[in-house]
């Protein structure tokens, strides 16, 4: 296997890790409006991801940095052609981080309510826009002979990509709902399990249509296997949720995300961004990659740094593994 193929796989792994971890982050943010009934319950939801949300976003930075270094042509075309949706995601992530940090800085109800509204919208919009972006990457976009995007932002809002956005939004919300059931106690835990069933059923319908559409248009045998794993794990997650096995439900919803992202990248390979104008103008792992020497240096750095990052993040989740409820929330921050 060539190094550019190795780095395609590594970037796929980084995006998978990001969507697995940030997926439940986004889902919990959406639940601050859908599940929480009062100020204390919103605080409980925020506290379930409070120690880990910023660490989860490191996976996005690493995926972006790896793409820039390993496939500079892909990075340049992606960030110039998808400038507006990626800028919207960036703004949301900035505002979302500020909202988490500033919400409890002042006791006024208006102040806290405005930041809670910001958390909701800046969780919902990226969850949707990431699906739109990856839907377009898999489907292909208008690239010319110079590998430059020559379409408009409205070309990105096609039915396939919009359906992809709805899939990631509902899938992340389901992932966040089962995470909430896993991390909380009391009434909010029970309501999270009931909501997970409703959201999961909607997700199953949308995901099945989207993944079948992907398979019919450009899938292969490996993609079909990933599709089967995604659907089966989602059904199993729903069954585990109904049985009160929150740990298994969360794990299986995560497997659904992993299989879905795997299908994206399996469908893409060996392309990294197909051209709908002419297949010869598509960006591939070969014509978009850096030099072999650059990839070799990056590989050694990844071998050294990756285990340390995984150990640290795993330790963080172990330290903050306990369940919480409204009884753990001080009156002063309700």
N, C-alpha and C positions, 0 to 999 in steps of 0.2 A: 504494500500500500504506500503510495506517495505521501509526502508530508502535507501537501495541500488537501488530500483526502482526509488525513488525520485531523487537520485543523477544521475542516468542515464538520466532522463528527464532534470535535470538542466544542465548537460554537453551538451546535445543536444541543449538546449537554448543558451548556451554560444557559441557553434560553429555556430549556426544560426546567432547570433548577429555579430560574427566575419566576416562571409561570406557576410552578408548584408552590413556592413560598410566597411570592407577592400575590398569587391568586387568592389565597385565603385572607391576606391583608385587605385587598380590594373588596372581597366579599363581606368582611366584617364592617368595613366602612359603609357599604350599601345597607347593611343591617341596622346601622344607627337610625335609619329612617323607617325600615320595614319591620323591625322586630322590637326595638326598645320602646317602652311605653312612657318612661319618665327620665329625668336627669340622671338618677342613680344607675339605671340600666344602661344608659348610653355610656356612662363612665366605666361600667363593668366591661362593655364591649371594647372600648378603647384600651382598657388595661390588659385585655387578653393579648393584644398585639404590641402594647407599649414597649416592652423590652426588646422586641425583635424586628419591628417593621423597618428600621433604618438599616439593619444588617441584611435584611432580605433584598433591599435595593442595590446592595453591592454587586449582586449577580448581574443586574442590568448594566452597571458601569463596566464590569469585567467583560460581558458579552459585547458591548459596544467597542471597548478598547481592543479586544481580540479581533473583531471584525476589521477595525481600522488597520491593525498591524498585519494581519494575515491575508486579508482580501481588500486592499485599499480601493480598488476599482468598484467593488461591490458597495463599500461604505460610501464612496463619493456619489454614486448613482442613487443609492437608497436615500441618503440624507438631503440630496438636492431635489430629487423627484417627489419625495414624501415630506417636503419641508413643513407644510402647514399642519398636517396631522401630527407629525413628530414634535413640532413646536407646541402644539396644544397639549400633548402628553407631558412634555417637559414643564410647562407652566403649571399643569395640574399637580405634578409631583412636588414642585417647589412649594406651592400653596398648601398642599396636603401636609408636608413636613412642618411648615410654619404653624398650621392649625393644630397639629398634635402638641406642639411645644407651647403655644400661646393660649390655648383654650382655658386652662385653669389659672392663668396669671392674674385674672381679675374676677371678682365674685359676681359682677352684674349679670343678670339673666340674659339681657340682650347681647352682651359681649360673648358669652358662652354659646348661646343659640346660633349666632352668626358663624362662629368657628365650627360648630357641629354641622351646620348646613354646608360649609366649605368642605368638610371631611366627606360628606355624602357625595357631593357632585364630583369632587376630585378623585374619588374612588370609582364612581360609576363611569365617568367619561374615559379614563385610560383603559378600564376593563373592556369597554366597547371598541375603542380605537385600535388597540393592539390586534384585535380580531380582524378589523378592517384592513390594517396594514399587512398582516400575514396572509390574509385572503388574497390580496392583490399580488403579493410576492409569489404565491403558489400558482395563481391563475395566469400571471404574466402581465406585463405593462408595455406601453409604447416606448420601446428603446430604438434609437436609430443606429446607424453604422458606427457612430462614435461612442456608443454605449450611454448616450444621454437620454433622459426621459423627456419626451416631446408631447406628452399628454397634458391634461389640465387636472385640477383637483377634483373636478366633477367626474372625470373618468375613473377616479378611485372609488367613487360612490356607486359602484355597480351592484346589482342584486346579489351576486355571489359573495362579494366582500362584505356587504351589509349583513347578510346572513351569518357570515363568519364573526362579525362583531357581536351579534346577538348570542351566538354560541359561547364565545368567551365570556360575555357578560353574565349569562345565566350559569355557566359552568363554574366561574369564579365565585358567584354568589352562593351556589350550592356548596362549593368547597369551604367557603367561609361559614356557612350555616352549620355544617357538621363539625367544623373546628370549634365553633361557639358551643355546641352541645358537648364537645369533648372537654372544654376548658372552664365550664361554668357549673354552678350548682343551683338548685332551687327551681322556681317557676320558669325563669328565663331558659333554663336548660330544656325543660319539657316543651316549651313553645318553639324553641329552635329545632327540636326533632320533628315537630309537626310541620313547621315551615319547610324543613329540608325535603320532606316528601313532596310537597307541592312544587317547589322550585326544581327538584330533581326530575319530576315527570315532564315539566316544560323543557328542561335541558335535554332529556332523552329524545324528545320529539325533534327539537331543532338540530341537535348534534347528529342524529341519524340521517336526517335529510342532507345536512351539509357534508358529512363524511361520505355518504353514498354519491353525492354530486361530484365530490373530489375524485373518488375512485372511478366513476364512470368516465370522467373527462380525461384524467391523466394518471390514474393509479396503475400499480402493477401488483405482483404477488405479495411482495413485502408490505406494501401499503394496505392490501386486503387483510393481512394478518393483524396489522396495527389497528385497522378499523374494528375487527372482531374483538380484540382485546379492549379497546375503548368502550364499545357498547356493553360487553359482558361485565367489565369492572364497574361501569355506572349502574347497571342493574343490580349487581352484587352490593354496591354501596347503599343503594336504596333499601335492599333487604336487610343489611346489617343495621341501618338506621332504625328500621321498624322493629328490629329485635333488641334495640337498646345497646348495641355494641358500637359505641361511638368511635373507639379506637380503630376498629376494622373499617367502619364507614369512612373515616377520614383517610385512612391509608388507601382504600379502594378509589375514593374520589381523586386522590393524588395520582393513582395509576391511570385513571381516565385522562388526566391532563398530560401525563407522560406519553401515553399512547397517541393522543391527539397531536402533540407536537412532533412525535416521531413520524407520524404519517405525513405531516407537512414536509419535513426534511427528506423523507424517503421519496416523496413525490417530486421534490425539487431536483435531487441529485441526478446527473452531475451539474445541473444548472444551479446558480445561486439567484439569478433573476432572469426568467425567460422573457424574450421579446415577442409580443403579439404581432409585430409588423413583419418580421422575418426571423425564423429560427437561427439563422447564421449570425444574427446580431445579439443573441442571448449572451449574458454573462455566465461563465462556467467556473468551476473550481480551478481550471487551468488558466484561462485568460484573465481572471480577476485576482489571482494570488500574488503574493510577494515573492521575492527570490528564495531559492532553496536555503541559502545561508541564513536569511532572516527567520525563516520558519524553523530552522534548526536551533537557533538561539532561543526563540520563543518556547520551543518544546522543552529545553532544559530548564528554563525559568518556571514553566508550568509544573514540571515534575517536582521542583523544590517547594514552590509556594502553595500549590493546591492542597496537599495534605494538611498543612498548617491552618489554612482557612477553614477547611472542613472540620478539623478538630475543635477550633475555637467556636465555630457556630454551633456545632453539636453540644459543646459544653454549655453554651448560652441557653439552648432549649432545655437542657437537663436541669439547670439551676431554676428556671422559671416554669417548671412543669406542673405546678399545683393548680387545682381548680380555684376559681374565685366566684363570689356572689355579691349581692348588694350589701350583705352584712359586713363586707370587708371595705366598704367605701365610707370614708369619713364624711360627717354631715357638712363640713365646711366646703366640700367640693361638689355637693349635689346640684 
